[in-house]
Every structure is written in C-alpha cells, then in structure tokens.
Amino acid sequence: MSEQSTHKHGIFDKPLPVILDEIQTAAAEARKAADDAKFAGETAAAEVMRRFRKLFLKMARDIQEQLSEGQK
C-alpha cells in the first residue's frame, strides 16, 4: 500500500492504547444513553398506565351510576 493511503485515516496516527481508551469511553457513553432511554420509556409507560387506570375507574363509576339509576 502506498504511504498516502495508509495515512488517509487519522486512526493510524494514534497509539493502540489511546484508541482502546476512546472505544471504552464511547461504549460507556452508549450504555449511559441506553439506560437514560430505558428510564424515560419506563417513566412514560407508568404515566400512560396511570392515565388508563384513572379513565377506567371513571368509566366504572359512570357505569355503576347508570345501573343504579336503572334499578330505581
């Protein structure tokens, strides 16, 4: 290979330990981002379930009232 094509990428100019440190740092950041996304998804799902629960309880009360009025 020619000298020019070897130095085409800056990665060849760095020592291997530096490259490995950068990969390890990037992996840690990716894990943190995944954990943050998971937490946000769980929080959103909990909020949706709370709203569904509230809606179904209101529907149950309304049905109960309608049944009570029908029996009178």
N, CA, C and O atoms as a Maestro MAE file, in Angstrom:
{
 s_m_m2io_version
 :::
 2.0.0
}

f_m_ct {
 s_m_title
 :::
 protein
 m_atom[288] {
  # First column is atom index #
  i_m_mmod_type
  r_m_x_coord
  r_m_y_coord
  r_m_z_coord
  i_m_residue_number
  s_m_chain_name
  s_m_pdb_residue_name
  s_m_pdb_atom_name
  i_m_atomic_number
  :::
  1 25 0.831 -1.181 0.000 1 A "MET " " N  " 7
  2 3 0.000 0.000 0.000 1 A "MET " " CA " 6
  3 2 0.875 1.243 0.000 1 A "MET " " C  " 6
  4 15 1.979 1.245 0.545 1 A "MET " " O  " 8
  5 25 0.385 2.258 -0.596 2 A "SER " " N  " 7
  6 3 1.181 3.482 -0.645 2 A "SER " " CA " 6
  7 2 1.116 4.208 0.694 2 A "SER " " C  " 6
  8 15 0.210 3.990 1.499 2 A "SER " " O  " 8
  9 25 2.100 5.074 0.906 3 A "GLU " " N  " 7
  10 3 2.172 5.837 2.157 3 A "GLU " " CA " 6
  11 2 0.972 6.763 2.305 3 A "GLU " " C  " 6
  12 15 0.493 6.971 3.420 3 A "GLU " " O  " 8
  13 25 0.485 7.315 1.220 4 A "GLN " " N  " 7
  14 3 -0.635 8.256 1.263 4 A "GLN " " CA " 6
  15 2 -1.921 7.556 1.703 4 A "GLN " " C  " 6
  16 15 -2.662 8.102 2.520 4 A "GLN " " O  " 8
  17 25 -2.201 6.373 1.186 5 A "SER " " N  " 7
  18 3 -3.430 5.677 1.553 5 A "SER " " CA " 6
  19 2 -3.379 5.163 2.991 5 A "SER " " C  " 6
  20 15 -4.429 4.999 3.613 5 A "SER " " O  " 8
  21 25 -2.198 4.907 3.532 6 A "THR " " N  " 7
  22 3 -2.060 4.453 4.911 6 A "THR " " CA " 6
  23 2 -2.426 5.563 5.884 6 A "THR " " C  " 6
  24 15 -3.025 5.286 6.923 6 A "THR " " O  " 8
  25 25 -2.093 6.786 5.586 7 A "HIS " " N  " 7
  26 3 -2.369 7.912 6.469 7 A "HIS " " CA " 6
  27 2 -3.679 8.609 6.129 7 A "HIS " " C  " 6
  28 15 -3.925 9.731 6.572 7 A "HIS " " O  " 8
  29 25 -4.491 7.966 5.370 8 A "LYS " " N  " 7
  30 3 -5.772 8.551 4.975 8 A "LYS " " CA " 6
  31 2 -6.682 8.746 6.189 8 A "LYS " " C  " 6
  32 15 -7.424 9.725 6.264 8 A "LYS " " O  " 8
  33 25 -6.621 7.828 7.119 9 A "HIS " " N  " 7
  34 3 -7.444 7.908 8.319 9 A "HIS " " CA " 6
  35 2 -6.562 8.272 9.509 9 A "HIS " " C  " 6
  36 15 -5.461 7.744 9.667 9 A "HIS " " O  " 8
  37 25 -7.056 9.170 10.332 10 A "GLY " " N  " 7
  38 3 -6.295 9.612 11.492 10 A "GLY " " CA " 6
  39 2 -6.110 8.528 12.531 10 A "GLY " " C  " 6
  40 15 -5.256 8.655 13.408 10 A "GLY " " O  " 8
  41 25 -6.884 7.478 12.452 11 A "ILE " " N  " 7
  42 3 -6.798 6.416 13.442 11 A "ILE " " CA " 6
  43 2 -5.426 5.745 13.421 11 A "ILE " " C  " 6
  44 15 -4.965 5.242 14.446 11 A "ILE " " O  " 8
  45 25 -4.779 5.736 12.270 12 A "PHE " " N  " 7
  46 3 -3.462 5.105 12.174 12 A "PHE " " CA " 6
  47 2 -2.379 5.943 12.834 12 A "PHE " " C  " 6
  48 15 -1.276 5.447 13.068 12 A "PHE " " O  " 8
  49 25 -2.666 7.187 13.135 13 A "ASP " " N  " 7
  50 3 -1.687 8.063 13.767 13 A "ASP " " CA " 6
  51 2 -1.707 7.945 15.281 13 A "ASP " " C  " 6
  52 15 -0.816 8.479 15.942 13 A "ASP " " O  " 8
  53 25 -2.703 7.257 15.858 14 A "LYS " " N  " 7
  54 3 -2.830 7.147 17.310 14 A "LYS " " CA " 6
  55 2 -2.291 5.806 17.787 14 A "LYS " " C  " 6
  56 15 -2.393 4.801 17.085 14 A "LYS " " O  " 8
  57 25 -1.721 5.799 18.979 15 A "PRO " " N  " 7
  58 3 -1.286 4.520 19.538 15 A "PRO " " CA " 6
  59 2 -2.504 3.678 19.956 15 A "PRO " " C  " 6
  60 15 -3.566 4.215 20.270 15 A "PRO " " O  " 8
  61 25 -2.329 2.387 19.953 16 A "LEU " " N  " 7
  62 3 -3.423 1.465 20.260 16 A "LEU " " CA " 6
  63 2 -4.057 1.719 21.631 16 A "LEU " " C  " 6
  64 15 -5.285 1.683 21.721 16 A "LEU " " O  " 8
  65 25 -3.303 1.973 22.699 17 A "PRO " " N  " 7
  66 3 -3.946 2.233 23.997 17 A "PRO " " CA " 6
  67 2 -4.888 3.443 23.966 17 A "PRO " " C  " 6
  68 15 -5.923 3.439 24.634 17 A "PRO " " O  " 8
  69 25 -4.538 4.457 23.206 18 A "VAL " " N  " 7
  70 3 -5.398 5.643 23.085 18 A "VAL " " CA " 6
  71 2 -6.689 5.273 22.364 18 A "VAL " " C  " 6
  72 15 -7.774 5.694 22.765 18 A "VAL " " O  " 8
  73 25 -6.568 4.490 21.307 19 A "ILE " " N  " 7
  74 3 -7.742 4.052 20.559 19 A "ILE " " CA " 6
  75 2 -8.660 3.223 21.449 19 A "ILE " " C  " 6
  76 15 -9.877 3.406 21.435 19 A "ILE " " O  " 8
  77 25 -8.074 2.308 22.224 20 A "LEU " " N  " 7
  78 3 -8.870 1.469 23.124 20 A "LEU " " CA " 6
  79 2 -9.551 2.294 24.201 20 A "LEU " " C  " 6
  80 15 -10.694 2.012 24.558 20 A "LEU " " O  " 8
  81 25 -8.871 3.309 24.726 21 A "ASP " " N  " 7
  82 3 -9.484 4.203 25.715 21 A "ASP " " CA " 6
  83 2 -10.674 4.943 25.112 21 A "ASP " " C  " 6
  84 15 -11.711 5.090 25.760 21 A "ASP " " O  " 8
  85 25 -10.525 5.407 23.875 22 A "GLU " " N  " 7
  86 3 -11.624 6.112 23.208 22 A "GLU " " CA " 6
  87 2 -12.809 5.186 22.973 22 A "GLU " " C  " 6
  88 15 -13.961 5.593 23.120 22 A "GLU " " O  " 8
  89 25 -12.523 3.942 22.609 23 A "ILE " " N  " 7
  90 3 -13.601 2.967 22.405 23 A "ILE " " CA " 6
  91 2 -14.306 2.689 23.723 23 A "ILE " " C  " 6
  92 15 -15.534 2.610 23.774 23 A "ILE " " O  " 8
  93 25 -13.523 2.538 24.797 24 A "GLN " " N  " 7
  94 3 -14.114 2.276 26.109 24 A "GLN " " CA " 6
  95 2 -14.972 3.448 26.572 24 A "GLN " " C  " 6
  96 15 -16.046 3.245 27.137 24 A "GLN " " O  " 8
  97 25 -14.511 4.655 26.341 25 A "THR " " N  " 7
  98 3 -15.279 5.855 26.700 25 A "THR " " CA " 6
  99 2 -16.575 5.926 25.894 25 A "THR " " C  " 6
  100 15 -17.638 6.217 26.442 25 A "THR " " O  " 8
  101 25 -16.482 5.662 24.604 26 A "ALA " " N  " 7
  102 3 -17.678 5.682 23.749 26 A "ALA " " CA " 6
  103 2 -18.675 4.608 24.176 26 A "ALA " " C  " 6
  104 15 -19.882 4.847 24.164 26 A "ALA " " O  " 8
  105 25 -18.188 3.442 24.548 27 A "ALA " " N  " 7
  106 3 -19.073 2.359 24.996 27 A "ALA " " CA " 6
  107 2 -19.770 2.744 26.298 27 A "ALA " " C  " 6
  108 15 -20.958 2.473 26.469 27 A "ALA " " O  " 8
  109 25 -19.041 3.371 27.212 28 A "ALA " " N  " 7
  110 3 -19.638 3.807 28.476 28 A "ALA " " CA " 6
  111 2 -20.721 4.862 28.228 28 A "ALA " " C  " 6
  112 15 -21.781 4.831 28.852 28 A "ALA " " O  " 8
  113 25 -20.446 5.779 27.327 29 A "GLU " " N  " 7
  114 3 -21.437 6.803 26.986 29 A "GLU " " CA " 6
  115 2 -22.671 6.177 26.337 29 A "GLU " " C  " 6
  116 15 -23.797 6.600 26.599 29 A "GLU " " O  " 8
  117 25 -22.457 5.173 25.493 30 A "ALA " " N  " 7
  118 3 -23.584 4.489 24.847 30 A "ALA " " CA " 6
  119 2 -24.422 3.746 25.874 30 A "ALA " " C  " 6
  120 15 -25.650 3.753 25.791 30 A "ALA " " O  " 8
  121 25 -23.771 3.100 26.848 31 A "ARG " " N  " 7
  122 3 -24.519 2.408 27.909 31 A "ARG " " CA " 6
  123 2 -25.327 3.403 28.733 31 A "ARG " " C  " 6
  124 15 -26.475 3.127 29.083 31 A "ARG " " O  " 8
  125 25 -24.743 4.551 29.044 32 A "LYS " " N  " 7
  126 3 -25.461 5.582 29.817 32 A "LYS " " CA " 6
  127 2 -26.664 6.092 29.034 32 A "LYS " " C  " 6
  128 15 -27.745 6.268 29.596 32 A "LYS " " O  " 8
  129 25 -26.480 6.326 27.746 33 A "ALA " " N  " 7
  130 3 -27.592 6.792 26.909 33 A "ALA " " CA " 6
  131 2 -28.698 5.740 26.846 33 A "ALA " " C  " 6
  132 15 -29.882 6.076 26.873 33 A "ALA " " O  " 8
  133 25 -28.311 4.473 26.763 34 A "ALA " " N  " 7
  134 3 -29.311 3.398 26.737 34 A "ALA " " CA " 6
  135 2 -30.063 3.328 28.063 34 A "ALA " " C  " 6
  136 15 -31.278 3.133 28.078 34 A "ALA " " O  " 8
  137 25 -29.349 3.484 29.171 35 A "ASP " " N  " 7
  138 3 -30.011 3.487 30.483 35 A "ASP " " CA " 6
  139 2 -30.965 4.668 30.617 35 A "ASP " " C  " 6
  140 15 -32.071 4.524 31.139 35 A "ASP " " O  " 8
  141 25 -30.538 5.832 30.146 36 A "ASP " " N  " 7
  142 3 -31.403 7.015 30.192 36 A "ASP " " CA " 6
  143 2 -32.658 6.814 29.350 36 A "ASP " " C  " 6
  144 15 -33.757 7.180 29.766 36 A "ASP " " O  " 8
  145 25 -32.493 6.235 28.172 37 A "ALA " " N  " 7
  146 3 -33.645 5.974 27.301 37 A "ALA " " CA " 6
  147 2 -34.582 4.955 27.933 37 A "ALA " " C  " 6
  148 15 -35.802 5.097 27.852 37 A "ALA " " O  " 8
  149 25 -34.024 3.938 28.555 38 A "LYS " " N  " 7
  150 3 -34.842 2.921 29.231 38 A "LYS " " CA " 6
  151 2 -35.643 3.562 30.364 38 A "LYS " " C  " 6
  152 15 -36.836 3.297 30.509 38 A "LYS " " O  " 8
  153 25 -34.991 4.402 31.165 39 A "PHE " " N  " 7
  154 3 -35.674 5.073 32.265 39 A "PHE " " CA " 6
  155 2 -36.792 5.976 31.743 39 A "PHE " " C  " 6
  156 15 -37.887 6.001 32.305 39 A "PHE " " O  " 8
  157 25 -36.518 6.714 30.674 40 A "ALA " " N  " 7
  158 3 -37.540 7.591 30.095 40 A "ALA " " CA " 6
  159 2 -38.724 6.777 29.578 40 A "ALA " " C  " 6
  160 15 -39.874 7.183 29.744 40 A "ALA " " O  " 8
  161 25 -38.453 5.641 28.957 41 A "GLY " " N  " 7
  162 3 -39.524 4.777 28.461 41 A "GLY " " CA " 6
  163 2 -40.350 4.203 29.589 41 A "GLY " " C  " 6
  164 15 -41.576 4.144 29.497 41 A "GLY " " O  " 8
  165 25 -39.687 3.777 30.659 42 A "GLU " " N  " 7
  166 3 -40.413 3.233 31.809 42 A "GLU " " CA " 6
  167 2 -41.262 4.305 32.472 42 A "GLU " " C  " 6
  168 15 -42.387 4.036 32.894 42 A "GLU " " O  " 8
  169 25 -40.734 5.509 32.566 43 A "THR " " N  " 7
  170 3 -41.486 6.614 33.162 43 A "THR " " CA " 6
  171 2 -42.714 6.946 32.312 43 A "THR " " C  " 6
  172 15 -43.802 7.160 32.847 43 A "THR " " O  " 8
  173 25 -42.542 6.987 31.005 44 A "ALA " " N  " 7
  174 3 -43.669 7.278 30.112 44 A "ALA " " CA " 6
  175 2 -44.712 6.168 30.192 44 A "ALA " " C  " 6
  176 15 -45.911 6.449 30.207 44 A "ALA " " O  " 8
  177 25 -44.276 4.921 30.244 45 A "ALA " " N  " 7
  178 3 -45.224 3.803 30.342 45 A "ALA " " CA " 6
  179 2 -45.999 3.862 31.651 45 A "ALA " " C  " 6
  180 15 -47.198 3.585 31.671 45 A "ALA " " O  " 8
  181 25 -45.338 4.215 32.734 46 A "ALA " " N  " 7
  182 3 -46.017 4.337 34.028 46 A "ALA " " CA " 6
  183 2 -47.070 5.446 33.982 46 A "ALA " " C  " 6
  184 15 -48.162 5.293 34.531 46 A "ALA " " O  " 8
  185 25 -46.745 6.543 33.336 47 A "GLU " " N  " 7
  186 3 -47.698 7.653 33.213 47 A "GLU " " CA " 6
  187 2 -48.910 7.246 32.379 47 A "GLU " " C  " 6
  188 15 -50.045 7.571 32.728 47 A "GLU " " O  " 8
  189 25 -48.669 6.537 31.283 48 A "VAL " " N  " 7
  190 3 -49.775 6.064 30.445 48 A "VAL " " CA " 6
  191 2 -50.668 5.117 31.231 48 A "VAL " " C  " 6
  192 15 -51.893 5.215 31.157 48 A "VAL " " O  " 8
  193 25 -50.067 4.205 31.982 49 A "MET " " N  " 7
  194 3 -50.864 3.263 32.782 49 A "MET " " CA " 6
  195 2 -51.659 3.999 33.853 49 A "MET " " C  " 6
  196 15 -52.801 3.630 34.127 49 A "MET " " O  " 8
  197 25 -51.088 5.023 34.460 50 A "ARG " " N  " 7
  198 3 -51.812 5.812 35.466 50 A "ARG " " CA " 6
  199 2 -53.034 6.474 34.832 50 A "ARG " " C  " 6
  200 15 -54.114 6.497 35.422 50 A "ARG " " O  " 8
  201 25 -52.853 7.010 33.632 51 A "ARG " " N  " 7
  202 3 -53.974 7.667 32.948 51 A "ARG " " CA " 6
  203 2 -55.049 6.662 32.547 51 A "ARG " " C  " 6
  204 15 -56.241 6.946 32.662 51 A "ARG " " O  " 8
  205 25 -54.626 5.477 32.072 52 A "PHE " " N  " 7
  206 3 -55.601 4.430 31.736 52 A "PHE " " CA " 6
  207 2 -56.381 4.000 32.975 52 A "PHE " " C  " 6
  208 15 -57.601 3.844 32.927 52 A "PHE " " O  " 8
  209 25 -55.674 3.810 34.077 53 A "ARG " " N  " 7
  210 3 -56.316 3.407 35.323 53 A "ARG " " CA " 6
  211 2 -57.359 4.446 35.735 53 A "ARG " " C  " 6
  212 15 -58.474 4.092 36.118 53 A "ARG " " O  " 8
  213 25 -57.002 5.706 35.656 54 A "LYS " " N  " 7
  214 3 -57.917 6.792 36.013 54 A "LYS " " CA " 6
  215 2 -59.139 6.774 35.090 54 A "LYS " " C  " 6
  216 15 -60.270 6.917 35.556 54 A "LYS " " O  " 8
  217 25 -58.919 6.600 33.794 55 A "LEU " " N  " 7
  218 3 -60.006 6.558 32.827 55 A "LEU " " CA " 6
  219 2 -60.939 5.379 33.088 55 A "LEU " " C  " 6
  220 15 -62.159 5.541 33.087 55 A "LEU " " O  " 8
  221 25 -60.370 4.189 33.313 56 A "PHE " " N  " 7
  222 3 -61.204 3.010 33.551 56 A "PHE " " CA " 6
  223 2 -61.979 3.116 34.856 56 A "PHE " " C  " 6
  224 15 -63.122 2.664 34.929 56 A "PHE " " O  " 8
  225 25 -61.379 3.703 35.886 57 A "LEU " " N  " 7
  226 3 -62.119 3.899 37.139 57 A "LEU " " CA " 6
  227 2 -63.286 4.860 36.938 57 A "LEU " " C  " 6
  228 15 -64.365 4.655 37.493 57 A "LEU " " O  " 8
  229 25 -63.071 5.905 36.148 58 A "LYS " " N  " 7
  230 3 -64.166 6.838 35.858 58 A "LYS " " CA " 6
  231 2 -65.250 6.131 35.061 58 A "LYS " " C  " 6
  232 15 -66.437 6.319 35.329 58 A "LYS " " O  " 8
  233 25 -64.859 5.320 34.085 59 A "MET " " N  " 7
  234 3 -65.847 4.576 33.303 59 A "MET " " CA " 6
  235 2 -66.636 3.618 34.206 59 A "MET " " C  " 6
  236 15 -67.850 3.481 34.055 59 A "MET " " O  " 8
  237 25 -65.954 2.965 35.129 60 A "ALA " " N  " 7
  238 3 -66.626 2.036 36.048 60 A "ALA " " CA " 6
  239 2 -67.612 2.777 36.938 60 A "ALA " " C  " 6
  240 15 -68.710 2.279 37.188 60 A "ALA " " O  " 8
  241 25 -67.242 3.950 37.415 61 A "ARG " " N  " 7
  242 3 -68.173 4.746 38.240 61 A "ARG " " CA " 6
  243 2 -69.392 5.175 37.424 61 A "ARG " " C  " 6
  244 15 -70.525 5.099 37.900 61 A "ARG " " O  " 8
  245 25 -69.148 5.627 36.192 62 A "ASP " " N  " 7
  246 3 -70.255 6.039 35.330 62 A "ASP " " CA " 6
  247 2 -71.207 4.869 35.044 62 A "ASP " " C  " 6
  248 15 -72.427 5.037 35.070 62 A "ASP " " O  " 8
  249 25 -70.658 3.712 34.779 63 A "ILE " " N  " 7
  250 3 -71.492 2.523 34.529 63 A "ILE " " CA " 6
  251 2 -72.267 2.160 35.781 63 A "ILE " " C  " 6
  252 15 -73.452 1.833 35.714 63 A "ILE " " O  " 8
  253 25 -71.599 2.219 36.917 64 A "GLN " " N  " 7
  254 3 -72.271 1.905 38.191 64 A "GLN " " CA " 6
  255 2 -73.422 2.873 38.444 64 A "GLN " " C  " 6
  256 15 -74.494 2.458 38.887 64 A "GLN " " O  " 8
  257 25 -73.214 4.149 38.170 65 A "GLU " " N  " 7
  258 3 -74.279 5.145 38.345 65 A "GLU " " CA " 6
  259 2 -75.442 4.854 37.408 65 A "GLU " " C  " 6
  260 15 -76.601 4.930 37.815 65 A "GLU " " O  " 8
  261 25 -75.144 4.526 36.167 66 A "GLN " " N  " 7
  262 3 -76.199 4.222 35.200 66 A "GLN " " CA " 6
  263 2 -76.998 2.983 35.626 66 A "GLN " " C  " 6
  264 15 -78.222 2.955 35.493 66 A "GLN " " O  " 8
  265 25 -76.319 1.987 36.124 67 A "LEU " " N  " 7
  266 3 -77.010 0.776 36.591 67 A "LEU " " CA " 6
  267 2 -77.856 1.086 37.819 67 A "LEU " " C  " 6
  268 15 -78.952 0.545 37.967 67 A "LEU " " O  " 8
  269 25 -77.365 1.945 38.695 68 A "SER " " N  " 7
  270 3 -78.105 2.313 39.901 68 A "SER " " CA " 6
  271 2 -79.389 3.073 39.532 68 A "SER " " C  " 6
  272 15 -80.451 2.834 40.106 68 A "SER " " O  " 8
  273 25 -79.270 3.979 38.576 69 A "GLU " " N  " 7
  274 3 -80.432 4.746 38.149 69 A "GLU " " CA " 6
  275 2 -81.450 3.850 37.448 69 A "GLU " " C  " 6
  276 15 -82.654 4.084 37.553 69 A "GLU " " O  " 8
  277 25 -80.986 2.845 36.747 70 A "GLY " " N  " 7
  278 3 -81.890 1.933 36.047 70 A "GLY " " CA " 6
  279 2 -82.686 1.046 36.992 70 A "GLY " " C  " 6
  280 15 -83.786 0.614 36.648 70 A "GLY " " O  " 8
  281 25 -82.166 0.773 38.147 71 A "GLN " " N  " 7
  282 3 -82.839 -0.093 39.121 71 A "GLN " " CA " 6
  283 2 -83.880 0.658 39.916 71 A "GLN " " C  " 6
  284 15 -84.754 0.026 40.511 71 A "GLN " " O  " 8
  285 25 -83.829 1.963 39.955 72 A "LYS " " N  " 7
  286 3 -84.781 2.757 40.765 72 A "LYS " " CA " 6
  287 2 -86.114 2.832 40.130 72 A "LYS " " C  " 6
  288 15 -87.023 3.457 40.675 72 A "LYS " " O  " 8
  :::
 }
 m_bond[287] {
  # First column is bond index #
  i_m_from
  i_m_to
  i_m_order
  :::
  1 1 2 1
  2 2 3 1
  3 3 4 2
  4 3 5 1
  5 5 6 1
  6 6 7 1
  7 7 8 2
  8 7 9 1
  9 9 10 1
  10 10 11 1
  11 11 12 2
  12 11 13 1
  13 13 14 1
  14 14 15 1
  15 15 16 2
  16 15 17 1
  17 17 18 1
  18 18 19 1
  19 19 20 2
  20 19 21 1
  21 21 22 1
  22 22 23 1
  23 23 24 2
  24 23 25 1
  25 25 26 1
  26 26 27 1
  27 27 28 2
  28 27 29 1
  29 29 30 1
  30 30 31 1
  31 31 32 2
  32 31 33 1
  33 33 34 1
  34 34 35 1
  35 35 36 2
  36 35 37 1
  37 37 38 1
  38 38 39 1
  39 39 40 2
  40 39 41 1
  41 41 42 1
  42 42 43 1
  43 43 44 2
  44 43 45 1
  45 45 46 1
  46 46 47 1
  47 47 48 2
  48 47 49 1
  49 49 50 1
  50 50 51 1
  51 51 52 2
  52 51 53 1
  53 53 54 1
  54 54 55 1
  55 55 56 2
  56 55 57 1
  57 57 58 1
  58 58 59 1
  59 59 60 2
  60 59 61 1
  61 61 62 1
  62 62 63 1
  63 63 64 2
  64 63 65 1
  65 65 66 1
  66 66 67 1
  67 67 68 2
  68 67 69 1
  69 69 70 1
  70 70 71 1
  71 71 72 2
  72 71 73 1
  73 73 74 1
  74 74 75 1
  75 75 76 2
  76 75 77 1
  77 77 78 1
  78 78 79 1
  79 79 80 2
  80 79 81 1
  81 81 82 1
  82 82 83 1
  83 83 84 2
  84 83 85 1
  85 85 86 1
  86 86 87 1
  87 87 88 2
  88 87 89 1
  89 89 90 1
  90 90 91 1
  91 91 92 2
  92 91 93 1
  93 93 94 1
  94 94 95 1
  95 95 96 2
  96 95 97 1
  97 97 98 1
  98 98 99 1
  99 99 100 2
  100 99 101 1
  101 101 102 1
  102 102 103 1
  103 103 104 2
  104 103 105 1
  105 105 106 1
  106 106 107 1
  107 107 108 2
  108 107 109 1
  109 109 110 1
  110 110 111 1
  111 111 112 2
  112 111 113 1
  113 113 114 1
  114 114 115 1
  115 115 116 2
  116 115 117 1
  117 117 118 1
  118 118 119 1
  119 119 120 2
  120 119 121 1
  121 121 122 1
  122 122 123 1
  123 123 124 2
  124 123 125 1
  125 125 126 1
  126 126 127 1
  127 127 128 2
  128 127 129 1
  129 129 130 1
  130 130 131 1
  131 131 132 2
  132 131 133 1
  133 133 134 1
  134 134 135 1
  135 135 136 2
  136 135 137 1
  137 137 138 1
  138 138 139 1
  139 139 140 2
  140 139 141 1
  141 141 142 1
  142 142 143 1
  143 143 144 2
  144 143 145 1
  145 145 146 1
  146 146 147 1
  147 147 148 2
  148 147 149 1
  149 149 150 1
  150 150 151 1
  151 151 152 2
  152 151 153 1
  153 153 154 1
  154 154 155 1
  155 155 156 2
  156 155 157 1
  157 157 158 1
  158 158 159 1
  159 159 160 2
  160 159 161 1
  161 161 162 1
  162 162 163 1
  163 163 164 2
  164 163 165 1
  165 165 166 1
  166 166 167 1
  167 167 168 2
  168 167 169 1
  169 169 170 1
  170 170 171 1
  171 171 172 2
  172 171 173 1
  173 173 174 1
  174 174 175 1
  175 175 176 2
  176 175 177 1
  177 177 178 1
  178 178 179 1
  179 179 180 2
  180 179 181 1
  181 181 182 1
  182 182 183 1
  183 183 184 2
  184 183 185 1
  185 185 186 1
  186 186 187 1
  187 187 188 2
  188 187 189 1
  189 189 190 1
  190 190 191 1
  191 191 192 2
  192 191 193 1
  193 193 194 1
  194 194 195 1
  195 195 196 2
  196 195 197 1
  197 197 198 1
  198 198 199 1
  199 199 200 2
  200 199 201 1
  201 201 202 1
  202 202 203 1
  203 203 204 2
  204 203 205 1
  205 205 206 1
  206 206 207 1
  207 207 208 2
  208 207 209 1
  209 209 210 1
  210 210 211 1
  211 211 212 2
  212 211 213 1
  213 213 214 1
  214 214 215 1
  215 215 216 2
  216 215 217 1
  217 217 218 1
  218 218 219 1
  219 219 220 2
  220 219 221 1
  221 221 222 1
  222 222 223 1
  223 223 224 2
  224 223 225 1
  225 225 226 1
  226 226 227 1
  227 227 228 2
  228 227 229 1
  229 229 230 1
  230 230 231 1
  231 231 232 2
  232 231 233 1
  233 233 234 1
  234 234 235 1
  235 235 236 2
  236 235 237 1
  237 237 238 1
  238 238 239 1
  239 239 240 2
  240 239 241 1
  241 241 242 1
  242 242 243 1
  243 243 244 2
  244 243 245 1
  245 245 246 1
  246 246 247 1
  247 247 248 2
  248 247 249 1
  249 249 250 1
  250 250 251 1
  251 251 252 2
  252 251 253 1
  253 253 254 1
  254 254 255 1
  255 255 256 2
  256 255 257 1
  257 257 258 1
  258 258 259 1
  259 259 260 2
  260 259 261 1
  261 261 262 1
  262 262 263 1
  263 263 264 2
  264 263 265 1
  265 265 266 1
  266 266 267 1
  267 267 268 2
  268 267 269 1
  269 269 270 1
  270 270 271 1
  271 271 272 2
  272 271 273 1
  273 273 274 1
  274 274 275 1
  275 275 276 2
  276 275 277 1
  277 277 278 1
  278 278 279 1
  279 279 280 2
  280 279 281 1
  281 281 282 1
  282 282 283 1
  283 283 284 2
  284 283 285 1
  285 285 286 1
  286 286 287 1
  287 287 288 2
  :::
 }
}
